């Protein structure tokens, strides 16, 4: 499926004009600038939390967050494996009535 999308993307880019591509680049550069501004707005908050929460506590919180994500991954892997092992449902046969004389 990824190959199909890639092929379509290449085909779409090949048909675009240079002006359209330049316009796309300008839009992407604007979006990148917005994202960079947002990340710089988070830095003061990070510094404040660093002052309020001790380093050791932050380390434990990070480890706990990682453990929660690993638990979620294990849970999902279990159910994905279970779905893979479960046989596909067989086609149901219609029950047929045979009259007895």
URWO-V184953 format. One record per residue. RES is the residue in one letter. SS is DSSP state (~ for helix, > for strand, _ for the rest). PHI is phi in whole degrees, 0 to 359 (* if undefined). BURIAL is + if it has 24 or more other ideal C-beta (glycine too) atoms within 12 Angstrom, else -. Layout:
RES_SS_PHI_BURIAL / RES_SS_PHI_BURIAL
This chain:
X___*_- / X_~_296_- / X_~_296_- / X_~_296_- / X_~_297_- / X_~_298_- / X_~_299_- / X_~_295_- / X_~_296_- / X_~_297_- / X_~_295_- / X_~_294_- / X_~_294_- / X_~_295_- / X_~_270_- / X___286_- / X___275_- / X_~_298_- / X_~_296_- / X_~_295_- / X_~_294_- / X_~_297_- / X_~_295_- / X_~_298_- / X_~_299_- / X_~_298_- / X_~_296_- / X_~_295_- / X_~_294_- / X_~_296_- / X_~_297_- / X_~_297_- / X_~_298_- / X_~_297_- / X_~_295_- / X_~_295_- / X_~_295_- / X_~_297_- / X_~_292_- / X_~_288_- / X_~_287_- / X_~_279_- / X_~_304_- / X_~_299_- / X_~_295_- / X_~_299_- / X_~_296_- / X_~_298_- / X_~_297_- / X_~_296_- / X_~_284_- / X_~_273_- / X___261_- / X___300_- / X_~_303_- / X_~_297_- / X_~_295_- / X_~_298_- / X_~_298_- / X_~_294_- / X_~_297_- / X_~_296_- / X_~_296_- / X_~_295_- / X_~_298_- / X_~_296_- / X_~_298_- / X_~_296_- / X_~_293_- / X_~_295_- / X_~_296_- / X_~_298_- / X_~_298_- / X_~_298_- / X_~_299_- / X_~_295_- / X_~_299_- / X_~_301_- / X_~_288_- / X_~_294_- / X_~_299_- / X_~_296_- / X_~_295_- / X_~_292_- / X_~_281_- / X___290_- / X___293_- / X___294_- / X___297_- / X___285_- / X___291_- / X___286_- / X___270_- / X___287_- / X___283_- / X___242_- / X___268_- / X___245_- / X___289_- / X___258_- / X___246_-
